[in-house]
């Protein structure tokens, strides 16, 4: 059974992107994957600084998040768009997790993993521009990023109180993102 980690690049309460990650996680679970959903707010990390790393080592929250990445085969990642790019919170978490400890292989948390990316934004493009940069970053650190992605525009009006999308076809599309990742990982196993 493939193991998938679902998270968003937002720590905001009632985050649209966290809701999106949870919907995709449900799709992956329905397809037979073991899914862990986390919130980066639960892993507070200082902004990456090599001097800090040299003096104090990797902060415990960063190490815990990195260990989650290592323990999973694939990722469902939803990111808000900040000025046409993905969020600094997400970038910082990736930066910390990319750091080597001891004699571990370079980029151990990322190389050979598979991801599906998505975004939600109150804007008209739904965070689509940020996904371009996120795809590039993830590919550069060794993650296979599946071509399927989705951006939910006008996210401030897109969700039920229960976290599901009002538009059933979009809800189905997000569920299918999770299914596609689970099925891809099952084929690899």
Kinemage of the C-alpha trace (Angstrom):
@kinemage 1
@onewidth
@group {chain A} dominant
@subgroup {mainchain}
@vectorlist {calphas} color= white
{ca unk a 1} P 0.000 0.000 0.000
{ca unk a 2} L 1.556 3.345 -0.984
{ca unk a 3} L 2.102 5.917 1.729
{ca unk a 4} L 1.176 9.503 0.860
{ca unk a 5} L 1.807 12.692 2.826
{ca unk a 6} L -0.671 15.534 2.188
{ca unk a 7} L 0.012 19.111 3.246
{ca unk a 8} L -0.310 22.698 2.153
{ca unk a 9} L 1.988 25.686 2.039
{ca unk a 10} L -0.367 27.645 4.264
{ca unk a 11} L -0.584 27.897 8.033
{ca unk a 12} L -3.658 30.136 7.962
{ca unk a 13} L -6.663 28.945 9.939
{ca unk a 14} L -9.369 27.807 7.514
{ca unk a 15} L -6.747 27.663 4.745
{ca unk a 16} L -8.243 26.976 1.319
{ca unk a 17} L -5.131 25.043 0.395
{ca unk a 18} L -5.244 22.853 3.487
{ca unk a 19} L -8.862 22.060 2.593
{ca unk a 20} L -7.761 21.223 -0.948
{ca unk a 21} L -5.023 18.897 0.337
{ca unk a 22} L -7.577 17.144 2.557
{ca unk a 23} L -9.943 16.560 -0.368
{ca unk a 24} L -7.130 15.110 -2.491
{ca unk a 25} L -6.102 12.960 0.495
{ca unk a 26} L -9.617 11.536 0.627
{ca unk a 27} L -9.316 10.544 -3.041
{ca unk a 28} L -6.000 8.818 -2.378
{ca unk a 29} L -7.491 6.957 0.589
{ca unk a 30} L -10.439 5.833 -1.542
{ca unk a 31} L -7.906 4.471 -4.048
{ca unk a 32} L -6.257 2.366 -1.339
{ca unk a 33} L -3.342 4.525 -0.184
{ca unk a 34} L -2.352 5.116 3.408
{ca unk a 35} L -2.520 8.897 3.782
{ca unk a 36} L -1.182 11.194 6.469
{ca unk a 37} L -2.455 14.782 6.423
{ca unk a 38} L -0.336 17.348 8.251
{ca unk a 39} L -0.420 21.098 8.705
{ca unk a 40} L 2.871 23.000 8.493
{ca unk a 41} L 1.613 25.204 11.345
{ca unk a 42} L 2.331 22.203 13.576
{ca unk a 43} L 6.011 22.283 12.504
{ca unk a 44} L 7.207 25.825 13.292
{ca unk a 45} L 10.642 26.319 11.747
{ca unk a 46} L 12.892 29.352 11.776
{ca unk a 47} L 13.799 30.775 8.392
{ca unk a 48} L 16.613 28.608 7.064
{ca unk a 49} L 20.013 30.025 7.924
{ca unk a 50} L 23.180 27.990 7.526
{ca unk a 51} L 24.833 29.749 10.486
{ca unk a 52} L 21.923 28.668 12.687
{ca unk a 53} L 22.165 25.142 11.307
{ca unk a 54} L 25.909 25.001 12.012
{ca unk a 55} L 25.483 26.352 15.550
{ca unk a 56} L 22.396 24.448 16.652
{ca unk a 57} L 21.741 21.720 14.089
{ca unk a 58} L 18.401 21.088 12.476
{ca unk a 59} L 15.495 22.339 14.600
{ca unk a 60} L 13.313 19.537 15.965
{ca unk a 61} L 10.178 20.583 14.002
{ca unk a 62} L 12.190 20.619 10.771
{ca unk a 63} L 13.608 17.168 11.521
{ca unk a 64} L 10.140 15.815 12.332
{ca unk a 65} L 8.762 17.132 9.040
{ca unk a 66} L 11.756 15.747 7.134
{ca unk a 67} L 11.236 12.325 8.736
{ca unk a 68} L 7.613 12.397 7.546
{ca unk a 69} L 8.769 13.132 4.006
{ca unk a 70} L 11.300 10.294 4.137
{ca unk a 71} L 8.672 7.836 5.440
{ca unk a 72} L 6.229 8.484 2.578
{ca unk a 73} L 6.322 7.473 -1.092
{ca unk a 74} L 4.480 10.485 -2.459
{ca unk a 75} L 3.116 13.905 -1.665
{ca unk a 76} L -0.105 15.814 -2.250
{ca unk a 77} L 0.939 19.467 -2.027
{ca unk a 78} L -1.406 22.444 -2.164
{ca unk a 79} L 0.146 25.889 -2.192
{ca unk a 80} L -1.238 29.368 -2.040
{ca unk a 81} L 0.167 31.859 -4.517
{ca unk a 82} L 2.138 34.757 -3.078
{ca unk a 83} L 2.979 37.339 -5.763
{ca unk a 84} L 3.034 34.745 -8.570
{ca unk a 85} L 5.076 32.171 -6.622
{ca unk a 86} L 4.489 29.494 -3.992
{ca unk a 87} L 4.480 30.429 -0.320
{ca unk a 88} L 7.619 31.223 1.693
{ca unk a 89} L 6.374 28.802 4.374
{ca unk a 90} L 6.484 25.936 1.886
{ca unk a 91} L 9.881 26.979 0.529
{ca unk a 92} L 11.336 27.178 4.028
{ca unk a 93} L 10.045 23.702 4.946
{ca unk a 94} L 11.549 22.304 1.737
{ca unk a 95} L 14.853 24.093 2.404
{ca unk a 96} L 15.172 22.587 5.893
{ca unk a 97} L 14.173 19.109 4.679
{ca unk a 98} L 16.769 19.271 1.922
{ca unk a 99} L 19.645 19.527 4.392
{ca unk a 100} L 21.814 16.456 4.934
{ca unk a 101} L 22.428 15.060 8.375
{ca unk a 102} L 25.283 12.688 9.036
{ca unk a 103} L 26.039 10.317 6.189
{ca unk a 104} L 22.543 10.279 4.661
{ca unk a 105} L 22.164 10.474 0.894
{ca unk a 106} L 21.678 13.937 -0.600
{ca unk a 107} L 18.025 15.025 -0.838
{ca unk a 108} L 16.921 11.812 0.871
{ca unk a 109} L 13.488 13.260 1.670
{ca unk a 110} L 12.777 14.011 -2.000
{ca unk a 111} L 14.674 11.902 -4.552
{ca unk a 112} L 12.509 9.305 -6.240
{ca unk a 113} L 9.319 10.523 -4.573
{ca unk a 114} L 6.210 11.375 -6.608
{ca unk a 115} L 3.995 14.421 -6.127
{ca unk a 116} L 0.788 16.002 -7.319
{ca unk a 117} L 0.438 19.755 -6.892
{ca unk a 118} L -2.596 22.000 -6.625
{ca unk a 119} L -3.543 25.500 -5.536
{ca unk a 120} L -6.475 27.570 -4.353
{ca unk a 121} L -6.651 31.339 -4.321
{ca unk a 122} L -9.292 34.067 -4.137
{ca unk a 123} L -7.849 35.390 -7.397
{ca unk a 124} L -9.083 34.666 -10.905
{ca unk a 125} L -6.258 32.215 -11.704
{ca unk a 126} L -6.561 30.176 -8.525
{ca unk a 127} L -2.831 30.134 -7.782
{ca unk a 128} L -1.864 28.672 -11.147
{ca unk a 129} L 1.202 30.893 -11.600
{ca unk a 130} L 2.729 29.671 -8.351
{ca unk a 131} L 2.410 26.057 -9.469
{ca unk a 132} L 4.832 26.698 -12.349
{ca unk a 133} L 7.610 27.568 -9.899
{ca unk a 134} L 6.643 24.829 -7.460
{ca unk a 135} L 6.790 22.204 -10.221
{ca unk a 136} L 10.232 23.447 -11.233
{ca unk a 137} L 11.576 23.403 -7.662
{ca unk a 138} L 10.236 19.928 -6.904
{ca unk a 139} L 11.653 18.497 -10.140
{ca unk a 140} L 15.044 20.084 -9.400
{ca unk a 141} L 15.254 18.267 -6.048
{ca unk a 142} L 14.433 14.884 -7.555
{ca unk a 143} L 10.660 14.601 -7.216
{ca unk a 144} L 8.607 13.202 -10.085
{ca unk a 145} L 5.770 15.708 -10.432
{ca unk a 146} L 2.787 14.196 -12.213
{ca unk a 147} L 1.304 16.327 -14.995
{ca unk a 148} L -2.137 16.437 -13.372
{ca unk a 149} L -2.697 19.612 -11.380
{ca unk a 150} L -5.571 21.881 -10.466
{ca unk a 151} L -6.066 25.503 -9.458
{ca unk a 152} L -9.272 26.604 -7.736
{ca unk a 153} L -10.091 30.237 -8.515
{ca unk a 154} L -12.211 32.447 -6.256
{ca unk a 155} L -11.482 30.069 -3.391
{ca unk a 156} L -13.053 32.450 -0.893
{ca unk a 157} L -16.424 31.486 -2.428
{ca unk a 158} L -15.618 27.890 -3.424
{ca unk a 159} L -15.975 25.828 -0.231
{ca unk a 160} L -18.847 24.495 1.883
{ca unk a 161} L -18.565 24.898 5.643
{ca unk a 162} L -17.680 21.183 5.749
{ca unk a 163} L -14.524 21.791 3.667
{ca unk a 164} L -15.809 20.316 0.416
{ca unk a 165} L -15.993 22.301 -2.794
{ca unk a 166} L -19.374 23.727 -3.788
{ca unk a 167} L -18.780 22.813 -7.431
{ca unk a 168} L -19.195 19.028 -7.584
{ca unk a 169} L -17.112 18.726 -10.764
{ca unk a 170} L -14.190 20.531 -9.075
{ca unk a 171} L -14.623 18.373 -5.967
{ca unk a 172} L -14.428 15.305 -8.213
{ca unk a 173} L -11.358 16.685 -10.002
{ca unk a 174} L -9.504 17.200 -6.702
{ca unk a 175} L -10.464 13.703 -5.527
{ca unk a 176} L -9.067 12.379 -8.824
{ca unk a 177} L -5.740 14.088 -8.110
{ca unk a 178} L -5.413 11.920 -5.023
{ca unk a 179} L -6.553 8.845 -6.925
{ca unk a 180} L -4.012 9.487 -9.701
{ca unk a 181} L -1.134 9.700 -7.233
{ca unk a 182} L -2.223 6.547 -5.394
{ca unk a 183} L -2.581 4.614 -8.655
{ca unk a 184} L 0.794 5.810 -9.965
{ca unk a 185} L 2.510 4.747 -6.763
{ca unk a 186} L 0.739 1.371 -6.834
{ca unk a 187} L 2.135 0.798 -10.339
{ca unk a 188} L 5.638 1.613 -9.114
{ca unk a 189} L 5.363 -0.943 -6.320
